[in-house]
Amino acid sequence: MPFINERLEDQALHEALTPVSSPTGSPRSAPPSAESRLGPSRFVFDPDTVSAILRGRIRGQPEALTVISRELVRVKADIGEPDRPLAVFLSAGPTGVGKTETVRALAEALHGKADAFCRVDMNTLAQDHYAAAITGAPPGYVGSKEGHSLIDEEAMRGSFSRPGVVLFDELEKAGPEVLRSLLGVLDTGRLRLTSGQKQLDFRNSLIFMTSNLGAADLARHLNRWQSGWRRFWPRSEPAQQAALRQRVERALDRGLDPEFLNRIDNVLVYYPLPPEARPGVVAELLTRFNRRLQSKGWQLQVSRTLMSRVEREGFDARFGARALKRQFRRQVEVPVAQFLLERPDHCPGESGQETISRSKQNLRHMYCDWQHGQVVCRQVWPSGT
């Protein structure tokens, strides 16, 4: 059963999204008391704080993050069109550069959880008849009266003080009819299910779509560049990014209908991970790994030699951060796992709040280094020695 404050938030959200009109049908202003109660904005997030979190998590994509930051300022001011989603983004570019991670980081910054968003994997909707998975079964078909949809309404709708976040992932892998079913969502912020008995409201949502259109073409050119064919590629970074943007935009024009593209507020082009972003990505992987190790009572330190080796051998401009993640798993996580399993005092099934509390108070420290052609792990005590 929902709490009373959740009901009040839903009612306030409905009132905020519904134009106020007089009994004669002409628009009228809201009561002064409501305006003074709401203040300048109904949203409680701070755009600068959210932007700082995004920049700390996403490496090598300043252009895309700047566009998102500007849109967050507009959303915070609550001056957008009342009959459209808060903002619609299409993130395009090669794989492993942070398109989906941006949405996860934004959801965590807004709602406190990285999975607090509505995600629809469009690669599961490759056939045209799968449009019913979004719009509901047509009248006369099984399930038409229930109005089932893949859309997570709670995550999509958000709340009165926080916008919902929606992700349509790998857009190009969906069937044409599935994409056409989203036209109304992008245009008016509403989706009426085919049964006619229910309507989904996206007007309080930040809508993100990701696409790998043009990624294969980019991968071929990046492979040539890495293989030494650099005379066919611009030398300066701005010229390289301009060439990549041009290729991505051409791929989008070929792969998506004009009326679909015309309903997108911002096309975010994600560029291949630059070499200077590698240390930050590997450091983030180490931070996340340490969070998992804390439940076992351990804290990991990695030598600069080993970190540099992961950065160097794991870097591949075609595959981005995922290639670094695979290398980190091979050269750090696997040796650490072997070290832990060889210790007589290690219990793989150990978990729970008691273990976490004990580990935070008295963490054992482990040090990993690259020595004599292999990774060597050992326990160090006390901390920092």
C-alpha positions in Angstrom: 0.0 0.0 0.0 1.5 3.4 -0.9 2.2 5.9 1.8 0.1 9.1 2.1 3.1 11.2 1.0 3.4 9.2 -2.2 -0.3 9.8 -2.9 0.2 13.5 -2.2 3.2 13.7 -4.6 1.2 11.9 -7.3 -1.7 14.4 -6.9 0.7 17.4 -6.9 2.4 16.0 -10.1 -0.9 15.6 -11.8 -1.9 19.1 -10.9 1.5 20.5 -12.1 1.1 18.8 -15.5 -2.5 19.7 -16.0 -3.3 23.1 -17.3 -5.5 25.1 -14.9 -8.7 26.4 -16.5 -11.8 28.2 -15.3 -15.3 26.8 -15.6 -15.8 28.7 -18.8 -12.8 26.9 -20.4 -10.4 29.9 -20.5 -7.0 29.5 -18.8 -6.6 31.1 -15.4 -3.7 31.6 -13.1 -3.0 29.3 -10.2 -3.8 30.5 -6.6 -1.0 32.6 -5.1 -0.8 30.1 -2.2 0.2 27.3 -4.5 2.9 29.5 -6.1 4.4 30.5 -2.8 4.4 26.9 -1.7 6.1 25.5 -4.8 8.7 28.2 -5.0 10.6 28.9 -8.3 10.9 25.2 -9.2 9.2 22.0 -8.1 12.4 20.0 -8.7 14.8 19.6 -5.8 17.9 18.4 -7.6 20.8 20.9 -8.1 22.0 20.9 -11.8 25.6 21.8 -10.8 25.8 18.8 -8.4 24.3 16.4 -11.0 26.7 17.7 -13.7 29.7 17.2 -11.4 28.6 13.6 -10.7 28.3 13.0 -14.4 31.7 14.4 -15.2 33.2 12.3 -12.4 31.8 9.1 -13.9 31.9 9.7 -17.6 35.4 10.1 -19.2 36.3 11.8 -22.4 32.8 13.1 -23.4 32.8 16.8 -22.4 30.6 17.9 -25.3 27.8 15.5 -24.6 27.8 16.2 -20.8 27.7 20.0 -21.5 24.5 19.6 -23.5 22.9 17.5 -20.7 24.0 20.0 -18.1 22.3 22.8 -20.1 19.1 20.8 -20.4 19.1 20.1 -16.7 19.2 23.9 -16.0 16.2 24.3 -18.2 14.3 21.4 -16.5 15.2 22.8 -13.1 13.6 26.2 -14.0 10.4 24.3 -15.0 9.8 26.4 -18.0 9.4 23.7 -20.6 6.4 23.0 -22.8 3.7 21.3 -20.7 2.7 18.8 -23.4 6.1 17.3 -24.2 8.7 15.2 -22.3 11.1 17.3 -20.2 13.9 16.5 -22.7 14.6 14.0 -25.4 18.2 12.8 -26.1 19.6 10.5 -28.7 23.1 9.3 -27.8 25.1 7.9 -30.8 28.6 6.7 -31.3 30.8 3.6 -31.0 30.4 1.0 -28.3 31.9 1.2 -24.8 32.2 5.0 -24.6 29.6 5.8 -21.9 26.2 6.2 -23.6 24.3 3.8 -21.2 26.6 4.6 -18.3 25.5 8.3 -18.6 21.9 7.3 -17.9 22.9 5.1 -15.0 24.9 7.9 -13.5 22.1 10.4 -14.0 19.6 8.1 -12.3 21.9 7.6 -9.4 22.4 11.4 -9.1 18.6 12.1 -9.2 17.2 9.2 -7.3 20.1 7.7 -5.3 20.2 4.4 -7.2 21.9 3.5 -10.5 19.0 1.3 -11.6 16.2 3.9 -10.8 15.2 4.3 -14.4 12.9 2.7 -16.9 15.0 0.7 -19.4 13.6 -0.9 -22.6 16.1 -3.1 -24.5 15.1 -2.4 -28.1 17.1 -5.4 -29.3 14.4 -7.6 -27.9 11.8 -5.9 -30.2 13.3 -6.7 -33.6 10.0 -7.8 -35.2 7.3 -5.3 -36.1 4.6 -7.1 -34.1 6.6 -6.6 -30.9 5.3 -3.0 -30.9 2.5 -4.5 -28.8 5.1 -4.9 -26.0 5.1 -1.1 -25.7 1.6 -0.1 -26.8 -0.2 -3.2 -25.3 -2.1 -5.9 -27.1 -4.7 -4.8 -29.6 -8.5 -5.3 -28.7 -9.5 -8.9 -29.1 -6.1 -10.3 -28.3 -5.0 -12.0 -25.1 -4.1 -9.4 -22.5 -5.7 -6.4 -24.2 -7.9 -5.6 -21.2 -5.1 -5.7 -18.7 -3.1 -3.0 -20.6 0.3 -4.6 -20.0 3.4 -2.8 -21.3 7.2 -3.0 -21.0 7.2 0.5 -19.6 8.0 0.7 -15.9 5.4 3.3 -15.0 6.8 4.2 -11.6 10.4 4.8 -12.8 9.1 6.5 -16.0 6.8 8.9 -14.1 9.3 10.0 -11.4 7.7 12.1 -8.7 6.6 15.7 -8.2 10.1 16.8 -7.1 12.2 14.5 -9.2 12.0 13.7 -13.0 11.7 10.2 -14.2 14.4 8.7 -16.4 13.6 6.5 -19.4 16.1 4.7 -21.6 15.4 3.1 -25.0 18.6 1.2 -25.5 20.1 0.2 -28.9 17.3 1.9 -30.8 18.4 0.8 -34.3 17.8 -2.9 -33.5 14.0 -2.4 -33.1 11.6 -3.0 -35.9 10.3 0.1 -37.9 6.8 -0.2 -36.5 8.2 -0.3 -32.9 10.0 3.0 -33.6 6.8 4.5 -35.1 4.9 3.6 -31.9 7.2 6.1 -30.1 6.4 9.1 -32.2 3.6 10.2 -30.0 5.8 9.8 -26.9 8.5 12.0 -28.3 6.0 14.6 -29.6 3.2 14.9 -27.0 4.7 13.0 -24.0 1.7 10.6 -24.0 1.2 7.0 -25.1 -2.3 5.6 -25.2 -2.3 1.9 -25.2 -4.1 0.2 -28.1 -6.9 -1.1 -25.8 -7.9 2.6 -25.3 -8.4 2.1 -21.6 -5.0 3.5 -20.4 -2.6 6.2 -21.1 1.1 6.5 -20.2 2.3 10.0 -19.4 5.9 10.8 -20.2 5.7 14.6 -19.6 7.7 14.3 -16.3 10.4 12.2 -17.9 13.9 12.7 -19.3 14.0 10.4 -22.3 17.3 8.9 -23.5 17.8 6.7 -26.6 21.1 5.1 -27.5 22.2 4.0 -31.0 25.2 2.3 -32.5 24.4 3.4 -36.0 27.6 4.1 -37.8 29.7 2.2 -35.2 30.8 -0.5 -37.7 32.0 2.3 -40.1 33.8 4.0 -37.2 35.4 0.8 -36.1 36.9 0.2 -39.6 38.4 3.7 -39.7 39.7 3.4 -36.1 41.3 0.1 -36.9 43.1 1.7 -39.9 44.2 4.5 -37.7 45.6 2.1 -35.0 47.3 0.0 -37.7 49.3 3.0 -38.9 47.1 4.4 -41.7 47.1 7.8 -40.0 47.5 9.7 -43.2 43.8 9.0 -44.0 42.7 10.5 -40.7 42.7 14.2 -39.6 45.7 15.0 -37.3 44.0 17.5 -34.9 41.5 16.3 -32.3 38.8 18.9 -33.3 39.1 17.8 -36.9 38.9 14.1 -35.9 35.7 14.8 -33.8 34.2 16.7 -36.7 34.8 13.8 -39.0 33.3 11.3 -36.5 30.3 13.5 -36.0 29.7 13.8 -39.7 29.9 10.0 -40.1 27.5 9.4 -37.2 25.0 12.0 -38.5 25.0 10.4 -41.9 24.4 7.0 -40.4 21.4 8.4 -38.4 19.9 10.0 -41.5 20.1 6.7 -43.3 18.8 4.5 -40.4 16.0 6.6 -38.9 13.0 8.3 -40.5 13.1 12.1 -40.7 9.9 12.5 -38.6 11.5 10.5 -35.9 14.7 12.5 -35.9 12.7 15.8 -36.0 11.2 14.9 -32.6 14.6 14.7 -30.8 15.8 17.7 -28.8 19.5 16.9 -28.7 21.7 14.4 -30.6 24.7 13.5 -28.4 27.7 12.3 -30.3 30.0 10.2 -28.1 33.5 10.0 -29.4 36.0 7.1 -29.0 37.7 7.0 -25.6 40.8 9.3 -25.8 44.1 7.9 -24.4 44.2 10.5 -21.6 40.9 9.1 -20.3 42.4 5.6 -19.6 43.8 6.3 -16.1 40.4 7.7 -14.9 38.5 4.7 -16.3 40.9 2.2 -14.6 40.8 4.1 -11.3 37.0 4.0 -11.4 37.1 0.2 -12.0 39.4 -0.1 -9.0 37.1 1.9 -6.8 34.1 -0.2 -7.7 36.1 -3.4 -7.1 37.1 -2.2 -3.7 33.4 -1.6 -2.8 32.8 -5.3 -3.5 35.9 -6.4 -1.6 34.8 -4.5 1.5 32.1 -7.1 2.1 34.9 -9.7 2.4 36.9 -7.5 4.8 39.6 -6.4 2.3 41.0 -3.2 0.8 43.0 -3.4 -2.4 46.0 -1.3 -3.5 47.4 -1.7 -7.0 50.9 -0.6 -8.0 51.4 2.1 -10.6 53.2 -0.5 -12.8 50.2 -2.8 -12.9 47.8 0.0 -13.4 49.8 1.3 -16.4 49.9 -2.3 -17.8 46.1 -2.5 -17.6 45.8 0.9 -19.3 48.2 0.1 -22.0 47.2 -3.5 -22.9 43.5 -2.9 -22.4 43.2 0.2 -24.6 41.4 -0.3 -27.9 39.7 2.7 -29.4 37.2 0.5 -31.2 35.8 -1.0 -27.9 36.3 1.8 -25.4 35.9 1.2 -21.7 34.7 -2.3 -22.1 38.1 -3.4 -23.4 39.7 -1.8 -20.3 37.2 -3.6 -18.1 38.1 -7.0 -19.6 41.8 -6.4 -19.1 41.2 -5.3 -15.5 39.3 -8.5 -14.8 42.1 -10.6 -16.2 45.0 -8.9 -14.6 43.5 -7.7 -11.3 40.3 -9.5 -10.4 41.4 -13.0 -11.3 44.7 -12.9 -9.3 42.9 -11.3 -6.3 40.3 -14.1 -6.4 43.0 -16.7 -6.5 44.8 -15.1 -3.6 41.6 -15.0 -1.5 40.7 -18.6 -2.2 44.2 -19.8 -1.2 43.8 -18.2 2.2 42.5 -20.6 5.0 40.6 -17.7 6.7 38.7 -16.7 3.6 35.0 -17.7 3.5 33.5 -17.2 0.0 29.9 -17.4 1.3 30.4 -14.7 3.9 28.1 -11.8 3.5 25.6 -9.6 5.4 25.6 -6.5 7.5 27.8 -8.0 10.2 30.6 -8.7 7.8 30.3 -5.3 6.2 30.3 -3.6 9.6 33.4 -5.6 10.7 35.2 -5.0 7.4 34.8 -1.2 7.6 36.2 -1.2 11.1 39.1 -3.5 10.5 39.9 -3.9 6.8 42.8 -6.1 5.9 44.9 -4.5 3.1 46.1 -6.3 0.0 48.7 -5.1 -2.5 49.0 -6.2 -6.1 52.0 -5.6 -8.3 53.5 -6.8 -11.6 56.7 -8.7 -10.9 58.7 -11.1 -13.0 56.1 -11.4 -15.7 53.1 -12.1 -13.4 50.7 -10.4 -11.0 51.8 -10.9 -7.3 49.3 -10.3 -4.5 50.2 -10.2 -0.8 48.7 -8.9 2.4 50.2 -5.8 3.9 49.7 -4.5 7.4 49.2 -1.9 8.7 47.4 0.2 6.1 49.7 2.0 3.6 52.8 -0.2 4.1 
